[in-house]
């Protein structure tokens, strides 16, 4: 879909806010990448390590909030 020149120049308030925020804090994106790497980007786990983790997992009862009587 082809937009008119008027619509091609439009930037929403959100876009302007993000651009202004990035201009004020130039290292923000790098900090976000570091946070992502810390929480989500993990090194691959070998198959033998995966198998060991599965074997050592503690079995859980079907309904965890009910004690066996």
N, C-alpha and C positions, 0 to 999 in steps of 0.2 A: 504494500500500500504506500503510495507516494504522499508525503505530507507537503503542505504549502510552506513557503518561506517563513511565514508567521509562526507556524507550529514547530519548525525546525529550530528556531531560536529560543523556544520556551524552555525554562528550567523550573521545576517545582520548588516549593519552599524547602522541602526535605533535601533535595539535591544541593541547593544553595547552602543549607545548614551544614551538610557533610563536607562540602568544599571548604567552607569557612573554618570548620573544626580541624580539618587536615592542614590548612594553612597555618593555624595557630599552634598546632602540635605536630611538627614534621616527623617525629619518631613514633607516632602512634601506631602506624601500620606495622612497623618492625616489632613493637611490643605485642601487638595482636598475634603476629606470627610466632613469636617466642612462647606466648601463652598456649597457642594451639599445639605447638610441638611438645610442650610440657604435658598437656592433658590427653591429646589424641594421637599424635604421630608416634607410634611405638615401633620398636625394632621387631622384625618377624621372629616368631617362635618356631623352633625346630619341631619336627614331627615327634621325636622321642620326648621332648619336653612337654608337648601337648598331651601325649599319652600318659606321662608321669602325673601331670596335673589332674587328668580325668580319673586316674586310679586312686589318687590320694584325696579326692573330694569326699566330704562327709555327706552321707545320704540324709535327705531331709524328708520328714513325714509329709503326707499329702496336704494336711491342713495344719499349718505351723502354729496357729494360736490355740489349738486344743491339745491338752496334755493327755498322754496315754494313762488310763486308770487301771 
